[in-house]
């Protein structure tokens, strides 16, 4: 019985390692394109290929927000995606909404 149990344990360990390796290497979905935002002074920041359904805090409050991705983007007045201001369709821009965080919608 010991001889059968050891190969079974080795097979189980190898199978578990393979499942974990495949699971950990799969990448999260992301929008294609970028989100650009501008401060009232003209300073620009950009988020390239933002991940789906992840709250992203902006570096500063945006006077102008441009969604140059292939997905809709929710924008929020406060950090941590609280106080929803609106949803910006792909290739659209909004000004004077003053968002501080965004989330790509799926």
C-alpha positions, -999 to 999 in steps of 0.1 A, spaced: 0 0 0 29 24 7 41 20 -29 7 30 -43 2 59 -19 36 76 -27 30 78 -65 -5 90 -59 8 118 -36 34 128 -62 8 129 -90 -15 150 -67 13 174 -59 23 178 -96 -13 184 -106 -18 210 -79 14 227 -89 3 228 -125 -32 242 -116 -16 269 -95 9 279 -122 -18 283 -148 -40 302 -124 -13 326 -113 0 334 -148 -34 343 -163 -36 381 -167 -65 402 -156 -87 418 -183 -79 454 -192 -93 481 -213 -73 489 -244 -62 526 -247 -57 552 -220 -75 575 -196 -60 610 -197 -68 637 -172 -57 673 -167 -53 696 -137 -66 732 -141 -30 743 -145 -27 721 -175 -7 693 -159 -15 660 -176 -15 624 -163 -23 592 -181 -33 556 -172 -25 532 -200 -46 500 -205 -64 504 -171 -76 471 -156 -113 463 -156 -134 468 -124 -105 481 -103 -108 515 -85 -80 538 -95 -73 569 -75 -61 598 -96 -30 617 -87 -49 650 -85 -85 662 -90 -91 663 -128 -105 694 -144 -108 674 -177 -111 636 -180 -108 619 -214 -117 582 -219 -96 570 -248 -103 533 -241 -127 507 -256 -148 505 -224 -170 528 -204 -154 545 -173 -172 555 -142 -158 586 -125 -162 595 -89 -159 628 -70 -140 613 -41 -111 589 -38 -117 551 -35 -146 553 -60 -171 569 -37 -197 595 -48 -204 585 -84 -205 615 -107 -212 598 -140 -202 572 -166 -181 582 -196 -185 562 -228 -155 552 -249 -138 581 -267 -156 608 -247 -145 636 -226 -160 654 -196 -149 687 -180 -155 703 -147 -168 671 -130 -136 672 -109 -132 634 -103 -106 620 -80 -110 583 -89 -122 561 -118 -132 525 -126 -134 508 -160 -167 491 -163 -172 456 -179 
